[in-house]
Amino acid sequence: MRNTIIHPEGWKPTKGYANGILTSDGQLFIGGQIGWTSEQIFET
């Protein structure tokens, strides 16, 4: 089975995780939600 890492265009590279993985049979696995911006900055 081939997997594709999903990474939104314009976001900084992740460290140690993927935002999502799409499998060859069409399943999409989404990483946990973190309360930061696309620049990986917490605003609160």
Rosetta silent file (secondary structure, phi, psi, omega in degrees, C-alpha in Angstrom):
SEQUENCE: MRNTIIHPEGWKPTKGYANGILTSDGQLFIGGQIGWTSEQIFET
SCORE:     score description
SCORE:     0.000 S_00000001
   1 L     0.000  133.786 -179.825    0.000    0.000    0.000 S_00000001
   2 L  -100.204  134.540  178.406    1.335    3.432   -0.958 S_00000001
   3 E  -114.465  146.578  177.202    0.794    6.417    1.355 S_00000001
   4 E  -119.164  127.880  176.749    0.967   10.115    0.492 S_00000001
   5 E   -77.740  131.720  178.917    1.820   12.714    3.124 S_00000001
   6 E   -98.872  123.268  179.593   -0.613   15.638    3.080 S_00000001
   7 L  -138.337  114.872 -178.148    0.986   19.019    3.775 S_00000001
   8 L   -58.510  135.992  179.729   -0.933   22.268    3.154 S_00000001
   9 L   -60.108  135.015  177.615    0.779   24.582    0.676 S_00000001
  10 L    89.680  -10.315  178.944    2.523   27.515    2.352 S_00000001
  11 L   -84.181  151.601  175.968    2.738   25.899    5.811 S_00000001
  12 L   -65.023  153.224  176.305    6.067   25.382    7.542 S_00000001
  13 L   -61.567  144.880  178.378    7.458   21.826    7.502 S_00000001
  14 L   -84.938  161.027  179.195    6.304   19.654   10.405 S_00000001
  15 L  -124.527  106.355  174.819    8.645   18.008   12.893 S_00000001
  16 L    88.513    3.464  178.084    7.842   14.456   13.934 S_00000001
  17 L  -155.911  170.213  175.460    4.307   14.197   12.540 S_00000001
  18 L  -120.275  144.856  176.348    2.241   14.635    9.383 S_00000001
  19 L   -66.241  -30.991  177.983   -0.836   16.850    8.987 S_00000001
  20 E  -166.706  158.145  176.131   -2.454   14.018    7.084 S_00000001
  21 E  -131.470  128.291  175.775   -1.805   10.730    5.301 S_00000001
  22 E  -108.818  122.409 -179.265   -3.738    9.604    2.223 S_00000001
  23 E   -87.105  163.769 -177.676   -3.617    5.866    1.529 S_00000001
  24 L   -65.481  -20.804  177.793   -3.756    4.309   -1.927 S_00000001
  25 L   -93.669    9.438  172.480   -7.291    3.031   -1.247 S_00000001
  26 L    96.319    0.077  177.469   -8.558    6.578   -0.513 S_00000001
  27 L   -75.107  137.235  178.127   -8.544    6.664    3.288 S_00000001
  28 E  -116.006  121.776  176.946   -7.490   10.023    4.742 S_00000001
  29 E  -107.830  125.433 -175.547   -5.988   10.140    8.231 S_00000001
  30 E  -106.487  135.722  178.246   -5.782   13.619    9.759 S_00000001
  31 L   -68.725  164.219  178.573   -3.260   14.632   12.440 S_00000001
  32 L   -60.058  152.313 -178.996   -4.347   16.110   15.770 S_00000001
  33 L   -86.225  132.863  179.358   -5.456   19.705   15.892 S_00000001
  34 L  -120.929  139.260 -175.993   -3.049   22.195   17.463 S_00000001
  35 L   -82.118   51.619  176.117   -4.061   25.746   18.357 S_00000001
  36 L  -127.131  169.007 -178.891   -1.391   27.533   16.369 S_00000001
  37 L   -79.435  176.655  177.384   -1.216   29.422   13.086 S_00000001
  38 L   -65.760  -15.231  176.021    0.224   28.123    9.812 S_00000001
  39 L   -91.190    8.178 -179.722    3.489   29.777   10.942 S_00000001
  40 L    60.092   44.641  178.062    3.454   27.510   14.045 S_00000001
  41 L  -120.606  131.162  173.739    2.888   30.424   16.431 S_00000001
  42 L   -81.526  127.583 -176.935    0.463   30.329   19.368 S_00000001
  43 L   -93.160   -5.965 -179.885   -1.562   33.554   19.382 S_00000001
  44 L  -107.769    0.000    0.000   -2.939   33.253   22.916 S_00000001
